Amino acid sequence: MDKYVGKRLDGRYEINELLGCGGMARVYKAYDIIDDRTVAIKILKDEFLGNKDFIRRFKNESRAIAVLSQQNIVKVYDVSFGDRIQYIVMEYIDGITLKEYIDKQHKINWRDAVYFTIQILKALEHAHEKGIVHRDIKPQNIMLLKDGTIKVTDFGIARFCKNETRTMTEKAIGSVHYISPEQARGEVTDEKSDIYSVGVMLYEMLTGKLPFDADNAVSVAIMQMQSEPKRLREIDEEIPEGLEEITLKAMKKDPEYRYASASEMLEAIEMFRKNPSIRFEYKYFNDNAPTKYLDAINNIRKTKSRTEYADGYTYNEEQDPIEKRSRAINILIGVGIALIIFLVVMGLGLISGWFGFGNKDVDIPNFIGMKVADVVDNDKYKFMWNIEQAYDANKPEGVIIDQDPKAGAKKIKENSKITLTVNSSGTLVSIPVVRGSTLDAAKAKIKEAGLVYEVLSVEDSETAEGIVKGTDPKEGTEVVVNSMVRILVSKGPAEKKVAVPDVINKTLNEATKELTEKGLKVSENVVRENSSKAKDIVLSTDPLPGVEVSEGTAIVLTVSSGEAQEKTLKINVDLPSEINREVSMKVYINGVMDPSNSKTIIPAYNSDYSFSVKGSGEAKNVIVNLDGQKYRVYEVNFNSETVKLTEKYSFNEGSTSATSSKTAEKSKNRIAENQRAAKTQNLI
């Protein structure tokens, strides 16, 4: 039974049951007798009470949650950081993790996925406003209540990003399937790292699959940095395109291309909720000008005549010479008939005024400021219309902002063509040429074209520093007005980059040779860790394999010391509580007495006695003797970290030696003296 279950912490919190166990803490369901409510208590594991790093992370979690107050973030009620126990008292969540829900559903209806994501983003929006980056957003840290409410938990590796600049130097920061590429590379993390993790969770909810998965964590981390995810609609074509665009934008490798904030991503999702058919990148553009379709018509005309027969196959028609001659005669007859029809139509046109000869002259109305639909659908205007598009942010869409000819310029015939320029946010504009310009000049040109911009610094050996290399999309590309154009500014020639080779599980000498051949160095600071692997086998590299670094970079190698890591296990001995004299307890480990745990005790005062055993490897035999009698035998396995009671004997009081009897007599006399002294003290 867990040692805390059934106990009361600080006279207030009654521990009822163990809810779960994580890497550094256990979480219990408890009852707060003062505030009369059920709570959850996270208690740091005993083995980490002396570990400064885990204590820092544990305190950091309480500090992070304490400054947050939002309905989608778990509340913290109380904290305690003593020498013997450290715990956080939090809101009790009666639900399951989002990961459990995904595993049960396999994939989630897109409407539910959007509903969950909105709540997660609102929690992150609040945390980011307080300067806190979660850094470990994953379904395992998201609680789902029965009513669909989301609660974000576990801020154990959060950072106060606005007053701390930290890089990922610790191991296992965040879960590898959900961390951002910059986290995997060990770079500075900010709010956009959380956005990436939300994108991965949304991908998993919608498709039922992780975007990147492999046999080991290192491979997944490399995929996070280098691979592009499969498009969602290739997995499930029922996923709306707009939602696919939102997910993939959140998962961009370069943080600059992601949503700038949780608020911005929320805004995009709200737009999608209002219109599920929305497209955030205008992939299709419908032009009303009929000339746009000429190429398609001409292509059809150029195709060979083909006939489909009842057998389901299609054949090319081949004609014999007689058929070709007959067809030529038919063509001549057709041309003659067409000429006659043309002359008749021309005559009728001249009589009726179809071609303008019989139309009267009319004034040109002023259409500027009117809605285009009110003009072209109005029968009183007897003109032919040519519709063009432009954009003016200061005027409503669908309104005519220019016309040609102008109103009042001259009289024209009825049925003449008038060009109307309509205000439309779907207007296509060409990205201006800015290559070779200064940044300020490029900004002015982009803005003048009705586009917005962001500046990206790129390495380029052929373009001087500070000069524009080009744009993304490329110059001359037609895009919708107000689209984002990235101005690529040179920051000078690029350093030669080298990908760190995978030398894990190789010997130190082999790894050194391979790294040297790649133009890299091995750091003098070789880290040695206890491991079950042979001595000098490489356990990990910093940076990770696959990460591109500058040529000549020193790679830090962590190698095996060849020794298994020593562990400490605790043994609890139930002593005979009826014995109130001194008893000699001796502990033997594999037949050798352990002097550190061998001592004289009074069982009546120590009915439940604990001592620790250090070691490594497989099982060891631990014997506890009382006054020379075998009392308890334990099997201790340091690999599985288990302690098993294998033999149990009763303590025989009658078999004690004369020395033991004398010791018992002295113990009784000492107890009597202590009792008399206590009574005297009470009388005083």
C-alpha positions in Angstrom: 0.0 0.0 0.0 1.2 3.5 -0.8 2.7 5.2 2.2 0.7 8.4 1.8 -2.8 6.8 1.3 -4.8 7.1 4.5 -2.5 9.7 5.9 -3.3 13.4 6.6 -0.9 16.1 5.4 -0.4 19.1 7.7 -3.5 18.1 9.6 -5.7 19.3 6.6 -5.5 17.1 3.6 -6.7 13.5 3.9 -5.1 11.3 1.2 -7.7 9.0 -0.3 -6.2 7.3 -3.3 -3.3 7.4 -5.8 -4.5 8.8 -9.1 -1.3 8.5 -11.2 2.5 8.5 -11.2 4.6 10.7 -13.4 8.4 11.1 -14.0 9.0 13.2 -10.9 5.8 13.2 -8.8 2.8 11.2 -7.7 -0.7 12.6 -7.9 -3.3 11.7 -5.2 -7.0 12.4 -4.7 -7.5 14.0 -1.3 -10.1 15.8 0.8 -9.5 19.3 2.2 -11.2 19.2 5.6 -10.9 23.0 6.1 -12.4 24.1 2.8 -14.7 21.0 2.5 -13.7 20.0 -1.1 -12.0 17.3 -3.0 -8.6 18.3 -4.3 -5.6 16.7 -6.2 -2.2 16.7 -4.5 1.0 16.4 -6.5 3.8 15.1 -4.2 7.5 15.1 -5.3 8.9 11.6 -5.2 11.2 10.9 -2.2 14.2 10.0 -4.5 14.2 13.6 -5.9 14.1 15.5 -2.6 17.8 15.9 -2.9 17.8 16.7 -6.6 18.1 20.5 -7.1 17.0 20.3 -10.8 13.7 18.4 -10.0 13.0 20.6 -7.0 13.5 23.7 -9.3 11.1 22.2 -11.9 8.5 21.3 -9.2 8.7 24.8 -7.7 8.5 26.3 -11.2 5.3 24.6 -11.8 3.6 26.0 -8.7 5.0 29.4 -9.5 3.7 29.3 -13.0 0.2 28.1 -12.1 -0.1 30.5 -9.2 0.0 33.5 -11.5 -2.6 32.1 -13.9 -6.3 32.4 -13.5 -8.3 31.1 -16.5 -11.1 28.6 -16.7 -9.2 26.2 -19.0 -6.1 26.1 -16.7 -6.1 23.9 -13.6 -6.2 26.0 -10.4 -3.6 25.8 -7.6 -4.8 26.2 -4.0 -1.8 25.6 -1.8 1.9 24.7 -1.9 4.3 23.2 0.6 8.1 23.0 0.2 9.5 21.3 3.3 12.7 19.3 3.7 10.8 15.9 4.0 7.9 16.5 1.6 7.1 18.9 -1.2 3.6 19.1 -2.6 1.2 21.2 -4.7 -2.6 21.2 -3.9 -4.6 21.7 -7.1 -8.1 21.6 -8.5 -9.4 18.0 -8.7 -10.3 17.1 -12.3 -12.9 14.4 -12.8 -12.1 13.3 -16.3 -9.6 11.6 -18.6 -6.6 12.9 -20.6 -7.1 14.0 -24.2 -4.6 11.3 -25.2 -6.9 8.6 -23.7 -9.8 10.1 -25.5 -7.9 10.1 -28.9 -6.8 6.5 -28.3 -10.5 5.5 -27.6 -12.0 7.4 -30.6 -9.0 6.8 -33.0 -9.8 10.2 -34.6 -12.1 13.0 -33.6 -14.9 14.7 -35.5 -13.5 18.0 -36.8 -16.1 20.0 -35.0 -15.1 18.5 -31.7 -11.4 18.9 -32.5 -12.0 22.6 -33.2 -14.0 23.0 -29.9 -11.1 21.4 -27.9 -8.5 23.4 -29.7 -10.2 26.7 -29.0 -10.2 26.0 -25.3 -6.5 25.0 -25.4 -5.6 28.2 -27.3 -7.6 30.3 -24.8 -5.6 28.8 -22.0 -2.3 29.5 -23.8 -3.4 33.0 -24.8 -3.8 33.7 -21.0 -0.5 32.1 -20.1 1.4 33.9 -22.9 0.0 37.2 -21.8 1.4 36.5 -18.3 4.8 35.7 -19.9 4.6 32.0 -19.4 5.5 29.4 -22.2 4.2 25.9 -21.3 6.9 24.0 -23.5 5.2 20.6 -23.0 1.8 20.9 -24.7 0.7 17.3 -25.5 -2.6 15.4 -25.1 -1.3 13.7 -22.0 -1.2 17.1 -20.3 -4.7 18.1 -21.4 -7.6 16.9 -19.2 -11.1 16.4 -20.7 -14.1 16.7 -18.4 -17.4 14.9 -19.0 -19.1 18.1 -20.3 -16.3 18.7 -22.9 -14.4 21.3 -20.9 -10.7 21.3 -21.4 -8.1 21.8 -18.6 -4.4 22.4 -19.3 -2.1 20.9 -16.7 1.6 20.2 -15.9 3.5 23.5 -16.2 6.6 21.6 -14.7 9.0 22.8 -17.5 7.3 26.1 -18.2 9.4 29.2 -18.5 8.7 32.9 -17.7 9.8 33.9 -21.2 9.5 37.6 -20.7 12.1 37.7 -17.9 14.2 34.7 -18.7 16.1 33.6 -21.8 16.7 29.9 -21.6 17.7 27.3 -24.2 16.9 23.6 -24.0 20.0 22.3 -22.3 18.2 19.8 -20.1 17.3 16.4 -21.4 13.8 15.4 -22.5 12.3 18.9 -22.4 8.8 18.2 -23.7 7.6 15.0 -25.4 9.5 14.4 -28.6 6.3 13.7 -30.7 5.0 17.2 -29.9 8.0 19.4 -29.5 8.8 22.1 -32.0 11.8 21.9 -34.3 13.6 24.7 -32.3 13.1 22.7 -29.1 14.6 19.6 -30.9 17.6 21.7 -32.0 18.1 23.1 -28.5 17.4 26.7 -29.5 15.5 29.5 -27.7 11.8 28.7 -27.3 9.0 31.1 -27.1 5.2 31.2 -27.5 5.4 29.9 -31.1 6.8 26.6 -29.7 3.4 26.1 -27.9 1.6 27.0 -31.2 3.6 24.2 -33.0 2.6 21.7 -30.3 -1.1 22.7 -30.7 -0.8 22.1 -34.4 0.6 18.6 -33.9 -2.3 17.8 -31.5 -4.9 19.1 -33.9 -3.2 17.0 -36.7 -3.5 13.9 -34.4 -7.1 14.6 -33.5 -8.2 15.1 -37.1 -6.3 12.2 -38.7 -5.9 9.8 -35.8 -2.2 9.7 -36.6 0.9 11.5 -35.4 2.6 13.5 -38.1 6.0 12.0 -37.2 6.6 8.6 -35.6 9.6 6.3 -35.5 11.2 3.5 -33.4 13.2 5.8 -31.2 13.0 9.4 -29.8 16.1 10.6 -31.7 14.6 9.6 -35.1 11.4 11.5 -34.2 13.3 14.6 -33.2 15.2 14.5 -36.5 11.9 14.2 -38.4 10.5 17.2 -36.4 13.5 19.2 -37.6 13.7 18.0 -41.2 10.6 16.3 -42.5 7.3 17.7 -43.8 4.1 16.1 -42.5 1.7 14.4 -44.9 -1.2 16.6 -45.8 -4.3 15.9 -43.7 -6.6 15.6 -46.7 -4.4 12.9 -48.2 -5.3 10.9 -45.1 -9.0 11.9 -44.8 -10.5 14.0 -47.7 -13.5 14.8 -45.5 -11.3 17.3 -43.4 -12.2 20.8 -44.6 -9.4 22.5 -46.5 -9.5 25.6 -44.3 -8.9 23.5 -41.2 -6.0 21.7 -43.0 -4.5 25.1 -43.8 -4.8 26.2 -40.1 -3.1 23.0 -38.9 -0.2 23.1 -41.4 0.4 26.8 -40.7 0.7 26.1 -37.0 3.2 23.4 -37.8 5.6 25.4 -40.0 9.2 24.5 -39.4 10.2 28.2 -39.3 8.6 29.9 -36.4 8.3 33.1 -38.5 5.8 31.3 -40.8 3.6 30.2 -37.9 0.8 32.1 -36.2 2.4 35.0 -34.3 0.3 34.2 -31.2 -2.4 32.1 -29.8 -4.8 35.0 -30.4 -4.0 35.0 -34.1 -4.6 31.3 -34.4 -7.9 31.7 -32.5 -9.0 34.4 -34.9 -8.3 32.1 -37.9 -10.3 29.3 -36.2 -13.2 31.6 -35.4 -13.3 32.6 -39.1 -13.4 29.0 -40.1 -16.2 28.2 -37.6 -18.3 31.0 -39.1 -17.6 29.7 -42.6 -16.2 26.1 -42.8 -15.7 26.5 -46.6 -13.3 29.4 -46.1 -9.9 29.3 -47.8 -7.1 31.2 -46.2 -4.9 31.0 -49.3 -6.8 31.9 -52.5 -6.1 28.8 -54.5 -8.8 29.4 -57.0 -9.7 32.7 -58.8 -12.7 33.1 -61.0 -12.4 35.7 -63.7 -15.5 37.0 -65.4 -13.7 37.8 -68.6 -14.7 35.2 -71.2 -11.3 35.4 -73.0 -9.9 33.4 -70.1 -11.6 30.3 -71.4 -10.3 30.6 -75.0 -7.3 28.3 -74.5 -9.5 25.6 -73.1 -11.9 25.8 -76.1 -9.0 25.8 -78.6 -7.6 22.7 -76.9 -10.9 20.9 -77.3 -11.0 21.8 -81.0 -7.5 20.5 -81.5 -8.3 17.0 -80.1 -8.9 14.2 -82.6 -12.4 13.0 -83.2 -13.1 10.0 -80.9 -16.0 7.7 -80.7 -17.0 5.6 -77.7 -18.6 2.3 -78.6 -20.9 0.0 -76.5 -17.9 -2.2 -75.5 -16.7 0.6 -73.2 -13.5 1.4 -75.2 -12.8 4.6 -77.1 -11.5 4.6 -80.6 -9.8 7.1 -82.9 -11.8 7.5 -86.2 -9.8 6.8 -89.3 -11.5 7.6 -92.7 -10.7 6.0 -96.0 -10.1 8.2 -99.1 -13.7 7.9 -100.4 -15.0 9.1 -97.0 -12.5 12.0 -97.1 -13.7 13.1 -100.5 -17.3 13.0 -99.4 -16.4 15.0 -96.4 -14.7 17.7 -98.5 -17.9 18.1 -100.6 -20.0 18.3 -97.5 -17.7 21.1 -96.2 -18.1 23.1 -99.3 -21.9 22.8 -99.1 -21.7 23.8 -95.4 -19.5 26.9 -96.2 -22.0 28.0 -98.8 -25.0 27.7 -96.4 -23.0 29.5 -93.7 -22.3 32.4 -96.1 -26.0 32.7 -97.0 -26.9 32.8 -93.3 -24.2 35.4 -92.6 -25.5 37.7 -95.3 -29.1 37.3 -94.0 -28.0 38.1 -90.4 -26.0 41.1 -91.5 -29.0 42.4 -93.4 -31.2 42.0 -90.4 -28.6 43.6 -88.1 -28.4 46.6 -90.3 -32.1 47.0 -90.3 -32.6 46.5 -86.6 -29.6 48.4 -85.4 -27.8 45.4 -83.8 -24.4 46.8 -84.9 -24.9 50.3 -83.8 -25.9 51.9 -87.1 -29.4 52.2 -85.9 -28.8 52.9 -82.2 -29.3 56.4 -80.8 -26.6 58.3 -78.9 -27.0 58.4 -75.1 -25.2 60.1 -72.2 -22.9 58.0 -70.1 -24.2 57.8 -66.5 -22.0 58.0 -63.5 -21.7 54.5 -62.1 -18.9 55.2 -59.5 -20.0 54.5 -56.0 -22.9 52.2 -57.1 -23.0 48.4 -56.4 -22.0 46.5 -59.5 -25.0 44.1 -59.1 -27.4 47.1 -59.2 -25.9 48.2 -62.5 -25.4 45.1 -64.6 -28.8 43.6 -63.6 -30.7 46.8 -64.3 -32.5 46.7 -67.7 -32.6 50.5 -68.0 -28.9 50.5 -68.7 -28.5 49.4 -72.3 -24.8 48.8 -72.5 -22.4 45.9 -72.7 -20.3 45.4 -69.6 -16.6 44.6 -69.1 -15.9 44.0 -65.5 -12.4 44.5 -64.0 -11.2 44.3 -60.4 -9.1 46.6 -58.2 -8.9 47.1 -54.4 -9.3 50.2 -52.2 -9.2 49.4 -48.5 -11.2 52.6 -47.7 -14.2 51.6 -49.8 -16.7 48.7 -49.5 -16.4 45.6 -51.6 -18.6 45.2 -54.6 -18.7 48.9 -55.2 -17.7 50.5 -58.6 -14.6 52.6 -58.0 -13.8 53.6 -61.7 -15.3 53.4 -65.1 -14.3 53.9 -68.8 -15.5 56.0 -70.5 -16.1 58.5 -67.7 -19.5 60.0 -67.0 -20.3 63.0 -69.1 -17.2 62.7 -71.2 -19.2 62.2 -74.5 -22.2 60.5 -75.9 -22.0 56.9 -77.0 -24.3 54.5 -78.8 -26.6 52.2 -76.9 -25.2 48.7 -76.5 -21.6 50.1 -76.5 -19.1 48.6 -74.1 -18.4 50.2 -70.7 -15.6 49.0 -68.5 -16.5 49.0 -64.8 -13.7 48.6 -62.1 -15.1 46.9 -59.1 -13.6 47.0 -55.6 -12.7 43.4 -54.6 -10.4 41.9 -52.0 -9.9 39.0 -54.4 -8.1 41.3 -56.8 -4.9 39.9 -58.2 -1.8 42.1 -58.2 1.7 41.3 -59.4 4.6 41.3 -56.8 6.9 44.1 -57.9 10.6 43.5 -58.7 12.7 44.5 -55.7 15.8 42.4 -56.2 18.9 44.5 -55.7 17.0 47.2 -53.8 17.6 48.5 -50.3 15.2 47.2 -47.7 13.4 50.6 -47.4 12.9 50.8 -51.2 11.5 47.3 -51.3 9.1 48.0 -48.4 7.8 51.0 -50.3 7.2 49.1 -53.5 5.5 46.2 -51.8 3.2 48.6 -49.9 2.4 50.6 -53.0 1.3 47.4 -54.8 -1.4 46.8 -52.0 0.5 44.0 -50.3 1.8 43.5 -46.8 5.3 42.3 -46.0 7.6 40.7 -43.4 11.3 40.8 -43.5 13.5 37.6 -43.4 17.2 37.6 -43.2 18.9 34.9 -45.4 22.4 33.8 -46.0 23.6 34.5 -49.6 27.2 34.7 -50.8 26.2 36.5 -54.1 24.2 39.4 -52.6 25.7 42.2 -50.4 24.6 42.4 -46.8 21.5 44.5 -46.4 20.5 44.2 -50.0 17.3 42.5 -51.1 17.9 39.0 -52.6 14.3 38.5 -53.7 10.8 37.8 -52.4 8.7 34.8 -51.4 6.5 34.3 -53.5 8.8 35.2 -56.4 8.7 38.6 -58.0 6.1 38.8 -60.8 3.8 36.3 -59.2 0.2 37.2 -59.2 -1.3 37.1 -55.7 -4.4 38.4 -54.0 -4.2 42.0 -52.8 -3.2 42.3 -49.1 -1.4 39.0 -49.3 1.8 38.5 -47.2 5.1 38.9 -49.1 8.3 38.0 -47.5 11.2 40.3 -48.4 14.4 38.2 -48.4 17.3 40.4 -47.2 20.9 39.1 -47.5 22.9 38.8 -44.3 26.1 37.9 -46.2 27.6 34.6 -47.2 26.5 31.5 -45.4 28.8 29.5 -43.1 29.5 26.0 -44.4 27.1 23.7 -42.6 27.7 20.1 -41.7 25.0 17.6 -40.5 26.0 15.9 -37.3 26.5 12.2 -38.2 24.7 9.5 -36.2 27.5 8.0 -34.0 25.3 6.7 -31.2 26.2 3.1 -30.2 29.6 3.4 -31.8 32.9 3.4 -29.8 34.5 6.7 -28.8 37.4 6.1 -31.2 35.0 5.3 -34.1 32.9 8.4 -33.3 35.9 10.6 -33.2 37.2 9.4 -36.5 33.8 9.8 -38.2 33.2 13.3 -36.8 36.7 14.4 -37.8 36.1 13.2 -41.4 33.0 15.3 -41.5 35.0 18.4 -40.6 33.8 18.5 -37.0 35.6 18.2 -33.7 35.0 16.2 -30.5 34.7 18.3 -27.4 37.3 17.8 -24.7 34.4 17.6 -22.2 33.4 14.0 -22.8 30.6 13.2 -20.4 30.6 9.7 -18.8 27.5 8.2 -17.5 26.8 4.9 -15.7 25.2 2.5 -18.2 24.7 -1.2 -18.8 26.5 -0.7 -22.2 30.2 -1.4 -22.7 32.7 1.2 -21.7 33.2 4.1 -24.2 30.1 3.3 -26.2 28.5 6.6 -27.3 25.1 7.1 -25.6 24.2 10.6 -27.1 25.5 13.6 -28.9 24.9 17.3 -28.4 23.7 18.6 -30.8 21.6 15.6 -31.9 22.4 13.6 -35.1 21.1 15.3 -38.2 21.3 18.8 -36.9 23.3 21.1 -39.2 26.1 23.0 -37.5 29.0 25.1 -38.7 32.1 23.4 -39.9 34.6 22.9 -37.1 31.9 22.8 -34.3 32.9 20.8 -31.2 30.4 18.0 -30.6 29.8 16.9 -27.0 29.8 13.1 -26.6 28.2 11.3 -23.7 29.7 7.8 -23.4 29.2 4.8 -21.1 31.5 4.4 -18.1 31.0 0.7 -18.3 29.4 0.6 -14.9 25.7 0.1 -14.1 24.1 3.1 -12.4 24.0 2.6 -8.6 20.5 2.9 -7.1 19.1 3.2 -3.6 16.2 1.1 -2.4 14.4 1.3 0.9 13.5 -1.7 3.1 10.8 -1.5 5.8 11.2 -4.0 8.6 8.2 -4.7 10.9 9.8 -5.3 14.4 8.2 -7.2 17.3 6.5 -4.2 19.0 6.1 -6.1 22.3 9.8 -6.1 23.0 10.7 -3.1 25.0 14.4 -3.8 25.6 17.5 -3.2 23.5 18.0 -5.7 20.7 21.0 -6.1 18.5 20.0 -5.8 14.8 22.5 -6.9 12.1 22.0 -6.6 8.4 23.8 -9.0 5.9 23.9 -8.3 2.2 24.9 -11.4 0.2 26.3 -12.9 3.4 28.5 -9.8 4.3 27.4 -7.7 7.3 26.5 -4.1 6.4 27.9 -2.0 9.4 26.0 1.1 8.3 22.6 -0.6 8.9 23.6 -2.8 11.9 22.7 -1.2 15.2 21.0 -1.6 18.6 17.3 -0.8 18.7 14.3 -1.0 21.0 11.5 -2.6 19.0 8.8 -1.1 21.2 10.0 2.4 20.1 10.7 1.4 16.4 8.0 -1.0 15.5 8.3 0.0 11.8 12.0 0.5 11.0 13.4 1.6 7.6 16.9 1.5 6.2 18.4 2.0 2.7 20.4 -0.4 0.6 22.6 0.8 -2.3 23.7 -1.2 -5.3 23.2 -2.1 -9.0 22.4 -5.1 -11.2 20.2 -8.1 -10.5 18.8 -9.5 -7.2 20.7 -9.4 -3.9 19.9 -11.3 -0.7 19.4 -9.2 2.4 19.1 -10.9 5.9 18.0 -9.1 9.1 19.1 -10.8 12.3 17.8 -9.8 15.8 20.0 -10.9 18.7 21.6 -13.5 16.5 18.3 -14.9 15.3 17.3 -14.9 11.6 14.2 -12.6 11.5 13.5 -11.4 7.9 14.9 -12.2 4.5 14.5 -9.9 1.5 15.3 -10.1 -2.2 16.4 -6.7 -3.6 16.5 -6.2 -7.4 18.1 -3.0 -8.4 17.3 -3.3 -12.1 13.5 -3.6 -11.5 13.8 -1.4 -8.3 11.8 -4.0 -6.3 12.0 -5.3 -2.7 10.4 -8.7 -2.0 10.0 -10.3 1.4 11.0 -14.0 0.9 11.3 -15.4 4.4 9.7 -14.4 7.7 10.6 -15.8 11.2 9.2 -15.1 14.7 11.5 -13.6 17.3 12.1 -16.0 20.2 12.5 -14.0 23.4 13.5 -17.1 25.4 16.7 -17.7 23.3 18.5 -14.6 24.3 21.9 -14.9 25.9 22.9 -13.9 29.5 24.4 -10.7 28.0 21.1 -9.9 26.4 19.3 -10.5 29.8 21.6 -8.0 31.5 21.0 -5.6 28.7 17.3 -6.0 29.1 17.6 -5.4 32.8 19.5 -2.2 32.2 16.9 -1.1 29.6 14.1 -1.7 32.1 15.9 0.3 34.8 16.5 3.2 32.3 12.9 3.2 31.3 11.8 3.3 34.9 14.1 6.2 35.7 12.8 8.1 32.7 9.2 7.6 33.9 10.0 8.8 37.4 11.8 11.9 35.9 8.7 12.6 33.8 6.4 12.4 36.8 8.6 14.8 38.8 8.6 17.2 35.9 4.8 17.2 35.8 4.6 17.9 39.5 6.8 20.9 39.2 
